[in-house]
Amino acid sequence: MKKTLTIYRVRRSAYDIKSQKGAYILLEAAIKKAKQSKCNVYDNNLKCIFKYGGN
């Protein structure tokens, strides 16, 4: 069984490609960037993994 590499995308919204601040393999790095950029983190399927809440 082949394991898929997950890329975590830091964006304001799932389909707003222009708002992307970065793409990360490590979830922790993506969340750190999302907090700094006031963005959300999405997985390969554009499912929201981390939602920025302003904290």
PyMOL commands that set and color helices and strands:
alter all, ss='L'
color gray80, all
select helices_A, chain A and resi 17-19+27-37
alter helices_A, ss='H'
color red, helices_A
select strands_A, chain A and resi 8-11+22-24+40-42+48-50
alter strands_A, ss='S'
color yellow, strands_A
deselect
rebuild
show_as cartoon
